[in-house]
Amino acid sequence: MLSIRRTNLGGMSVASRHVMGTGIVIGALALTLIALLIPVRSFGGTSAAAAPGPSPAPSGPPAAAPGSASAPADDDGAGVMNTAFGPLTPQDREFVRKVRLAGLWELPAGRQAQERGTRRSVRTAGEHLVEGHTELDRRVVEVGEALGVELPDRPSGQQQAWLDQLDRAQGATYEKLFVQLLRRAHGKVFTLVAQVRAQTRNSVVRELATDANTTVLDHIAVLEASGLVDFEGLADSPPAAVPPAGPSPSDTRPRK
């Protein structure tokens, strides 16, 4: 009896050990699986929670919206306007107005040069100004009406001051002043014409810029043909006077 009990006890002991070993293995596998799943679920849950939330505010200044570049000095504040001919930017409208302004003072200046010029080249320059700006003024009025751009009807204060200077000048002084004032003005608008021609997305403004480019270049050529242009005086600020160079060391050595 005792041996049988010991055998049974020994058998039960072995079975228990098998059961316990199996339980430990299953428990270890379960813990391993949980350890693997926790980071994955945690990472996925974090991403899903962060996705619908607002993005953090940028530390720098806000990015400019399309078409909201820095406004030019003569920006009318109307922004980019949609037209049947394409977008119309503040620069486009500024250009159209400046073409109109150019004609308002260069037309009378050209007529005056035809009457008062003593040199044939100055009278020729006046003729080109009158012919070119008569046609260009007609075109810009059409463009203004098509695009709804309000155009000036009188010269600016600076342009009127130039006309007053020409009225007071006489003889050779008048001719030099006429050529210099008109050549300087055309040089400045020529830069704007090229910029608008290259950048505008409005077909009507592009055509006007093409016409203006041809006209302005012709006027620059005839004004320079007079031989009266002071090219150094065309700069916004005249160059500083360069002091005369002193004698070189070789010049100061005593001659034998």
C-alpha positions as CSV (number, residue, x, y, z in Angstrom):
1,M,0.0,0.0,0.0
2,L,2.7,2.3,0.9
3,S,4.6,1.6,-2.4
4,I,1.5,2.2,-4.4
5,R,0.9,5.5,-2.7
6,R,4.4,6.6,-3.3
7,T,4.1,5.6,-6.9
8,N,0.9,7.6,-7.3
9,L,2.4,10.5,-5.5
10,G,5.4,10.4,-7.7
11,G,3.2,10.2,-10.8
12,M,1.1,13.1,-9.6
13,S,4.3,15.0,-8.9
14,V,5.5,14.5,-12.5
15,A,2.2,15.5,-14.0
16,S,2.1,18.6,-11.9
17,R,5.5,19.5,-13.0
18,H,4.4,19.2,-16.7
19,V,1.4,21.3,-16.1
20,M,3.3,23.9,-14.3
21,G,6.0,24.0,-17.0
22,T,3.4,24.3,-19.7
23,G,1.8,27.2,-17.8
24,I,5.1,29.0,-17.4
25,V,5.8,28.7,-21.1
26,I,2.4,30.0,-22.0
27,G,2.7,32.8,-19.5
28,A,6.1,33.8,-20.9
29,L,4.8,33.8,-24.5
30,A,1.8,35.9,-23.4
31,L,4.0,38.4,-21.6
32,T,6.3,38.6,-24.7
33,L,3.3,39.2,-27.0
34,I,1.9,41.9,-24.7
35,A,5.4,43.6,-24.6
36,L,5.5,43.6,-28.4
37,L,2.0,44.9,-28.8
38,I,2.1,47.7,-26.2
39,P,4.7,49.9,-28.0
40,V,3.0,49.4,-31.4
41,R,-0.5,50.2,-30.2
42,S,0.9,53.1,-28.1
43,F,2.7,54.6,-31.2
44,G,-0.2,54.1,-33.4
45,G,-2.6,55.6,-30.9
46,T,-0.3,58.7,-30.5
47,S,-0.2,59.3,-34.2
48,A,-3.9,59.0,-34.7
49,A,-4.6,61.4,-31.8
50,A,-2.1,64.0,-33.1
51,A,-3.3,63.9,-36.7
52,P,-6.6,65.7,-36.4
53,G,-5.2,68.3,-34.0
54,P,-3.9,71.8,-35.2
55,S,-0.3,72.0,-36.3
56,P,2.0,73.9,-34.0
57,A,2.3,77.6,-34.8
58,P,5.4,78.6,-36.8
59,S,8.0,80.4,-34.8
60,G,8.8,82.8,-37.7
61,P,6.5,85.4,-39.4
62,P,3.5,83.9,-41.3
63,A,4.1,83.0,-44.9
64,A,2.6,85.5,-47.4
65,A,-0.5,84.3,-49.2
66,P,-0.3,84.0,-53.0
67,G,-0.4,87.4,-54.7
68,S,0.4,89.2,-51.4
69,A,3.9,90.2,-52.1
70,S,5.3,93.4,-50.7
71,A,3.2,96.3,-52.1
72,P,5.0,98.7,-54.4
73,A,5.2,102.4,-53.5
74,D,2.2,103.2,-55.7
75,D,0.1,100.3,-54.7
76,D,-3.6,101.3,-54.9
77,G,-4.6,98.7,-52.3
78,A,-6.9,96.8,-54.6
79,G,-4.8,93.7,-54.7
80,V,-4.9,91.3,-57.6
81,M,-8.1,91.7,-59.7
82,N,-9.5,89.0,-62.0
83,T,-10.3,90.3,-65.5
84,A,-11.3,88.7,-68.8
85,F,-7.7,89.2,-70.0
86,G,-6.0,87.6,-67.0
87,P,-5.0,88.7,-63.5
88,L,-4.4,92.4,-63.0
89,T,-1.8,93.2,-60.3
90,P,-1.1,96.5,-58.6
91,Q,2.1,96.7,-60.7
92,D,0.1,96.3,-63.9
93,R,-2.3,99.2,-62.8
94,E,0.7,101.4,-61.8
95,F,2.2,100.8,-65.2
96,V,-1.0,101.7,-67.1
97,R,-1.3,105.0,-65.1
98,K,2.4,105.9,-65.7
99,V,2.0,105.4,-69.4
100,R,-0.9,107.8,-69.3
101,L,1.1,110.3,-67.1
102,A,4.1,110.1,-69.5
103,G,1.9,111.3,-72.4
104,L,0.4,114.1,-70.3
105,W,3.7,116.0,-70.1
106,E,5.8,114.6,-72.9
107,L,3.2,115.5,-75.6
108,P,3.3,119.2,-74.7
109,A,7.0,119.0,-74.3
110,G,7.4,117.5,-77.7
111,R,5.2,120.2,-79.3
112,Q,7.2,122.9,-77.6
113,A,10.5,121.4,-78.9
114,Q,9.1,121.4,-82.4
115,E,8.4,125.1,-82.1
116,R,11.4,126.3,-80.1
117,G,14.2,124.0,-81.1
118,T,16.9,125.6,-83.1
119,R,18.7,122.4,-83.9
120,R,17.2,120.0,-86.4
121,S,17.9,117.1,-84.1
122,V,15.9,118.7,-81.2
123,R,12.9,119.4,-83.5
124,T,13.1,115.8,-84.7
125,A,13.1,114.5,-81.2
126,G,10.0,116.7,-80.5
127,E,8.3,115.2,-83.6
128,H,9.0,111.6,-82.4
129,L,7.6,112.5,-78.9
130,V,4.4,113.9,-80.4
131,E,3.8,111.0,-82.8
132,G,4.7,108.3,-80.3
133,H,2.8,109.5,-77.3
134,T,-0.3,110.4,-79.4
135,E,-0.6,106.8,-80.5
136,L,0.4,105.4,-77.1
137,D,-2.0,107.7,-75.3
138,R,-4.9,106.5,-77.5
139,R,-3.9,102.9,-76.6
140,V,-3.6,103.5,-72.9
141,V,-7.1,105.1,-72.8
142,E,-8.5,101.9,-74.4
143,V,-6.7,99.7,-72.0
144,G,-7.9,101.8,-69.0
145,E,-11.5,101.4,-70.2
146,A,-11.1,97.7,-70.8
147,L,-9.6,97.0,-67.4
148,G,-11.5,99.5,-65.4
149,V,-8.4,101.4,-64.4
150,E,-9.0,105.1,-63.6
151,L,-6.4,107.2,-65.4
152,P,-5.0,110.6,-64.4
153,D,-6.1,113.6,-66.5
154,R,-3.2,116.0,-65.6
155,P,0.6,115.7,-65.1
156,S,2.0,115.0,-61.7
157,G,3.4,117.8,-59.6
158,Q,7.0,116.8,-60.6
159,Q,6.1,116.6,-64.3
160,Q,4.4,120.0,-64.2
161,A,7.6,121.4,-62.5
162,W,9.6,120.0,-65.5
163,L,7.3,121.7,-67.9
164,D,7.6,125.0,-66.0
165,Q,11.4,124.7,-66.2
166,L,11.2,124.3,-69.9
167,D,8.9,127.3,-70.2
168,R,11.5,129.5,-68.5
169,A,14.5,128.2,-70.3
170,Q,15.8,130.0,-73.5
171,G,18.0,129.2,-76.4
172,A,20.8,126.6,-76.0
173,T,19.9,126.2,-72.4
174,Y,16.4,125.2,-73.3
175,E,17.5,122.6,-75.8
176,K,20.0,121.0,-73.3
177,L,17.3,121.0,-70.6
178,F,14.7,119.5,-72.9
179,V,17.0,116.6,-74.0
180,Q,18.2,115.9,-70.5
181,L,14.8,115.9,-68.8
182,L,13.2,113.7,-71.4
183,R,16.1,111.3,-71.7
184,R,16.2,110.8,-67.9
185,A,12.4,110.3,-67.7
186,H,12.5,107.7,-70.6
187,G,15.3,105.9,-69.0
188,K,13.4,105.4,-65.7
189,V,10.1,104.3,-67.4
190,F,12.1,101.9,-69.7
191,T,13.0,99.9,-66.6
192,L,9.4,99.6,-65.5
193,V,8.2,98.7,-69.0
194,A,10.7,95.8,-69.2
195,Q,9.7,94.5,-65.8
196,V,6.0,94.6,-66.5
197,R,6.5,93.0,-70.0
198,A,8.4,90.1,-68.4
199,Q,6.1,89.6,-65.4
200,T,2.5,90.5,-66.3
201,R,-0.1,87.7,-66.8
202,N,-2.6,90.1,-68.3
203,S,-2.7,89.9,-72.1
204,V,-3.9,93.5,-72.6
205,V,-1.2,94.9,-70.3
206,R,1.4,92.8,-72.1
207,E,0.4,94.3,-75.4
208,L,0.6,97.8,-74.0
209,A,4.0,97.1,-72.6
210,T,5.2,95.9,-76.0
211,D,4.0,99.1,-77.7
212,A,5.5,101.2,-74.9
213,N,8.8,99.4,-75.2
214,T,9.0,100.2,-78.9
215,T,8.0,103.9,-78.4
216,V,10.3,104.5,-75.4
217,L,13.3,103.0,-77.1
218,D,12.7,105.1,-80.2
219,H,12.5,108.3,-78.1
220,I,15.7,107.4,-76.2
221,A,17.5,106.9,-79.5
222,V,16.4,110.3,-81.1
223,L,17.2,112.2,-77.9
224,E,20.7,110.7,-77.7
225,A,21.1,111.5,-81.4
226,S,21.0,115.2,-80.5
227,G,24.4,114.9,-78.9
228,L,23.2,116.9,-75.9
229,V,22.7,114.0,-73.4
230,D,24.9,114.3,-70.2
231,F,25.0,110.6,-69.4
232,E,26.7,111.2,-66.0
233,G,23.8,113.5,-65.1
234,L,21.3,110.7,-65.7
235,A,22.1,109.0,-62.4
236,D,19.9,109.7,-59.4
237,S,22.9,111.1,-57.5
238,P,25.8,112.5,-59.5
239,P,29.1,110.7,-58.8
240,A,31.4,112.4,-56.3
241,A,34.1,114.5,-57.8
242,V,37.4,112.6,-58.0
243,P,40.3,114.7,-56.8
244,P,43.1,115.1,-59.3
245,A,45.8,112.5,-58.9
246,G,49.0,113.8,-57.5
247,P,52.3,113.3,-59.2
248,S,53.6,109.7,-59.2
249,P,56.8,109.0,-57.2
250,S,58.7,108.7,-60.5
251,D,57.7,112.2,-61.5
252,T,59.1,113.7,-58.2
253,R,62.5,112.2,-58.6
254,P,65.1,114.7,-59.6
255,R,66.1,114.4,-63.2
256,K,69.7,113.9,-64.0
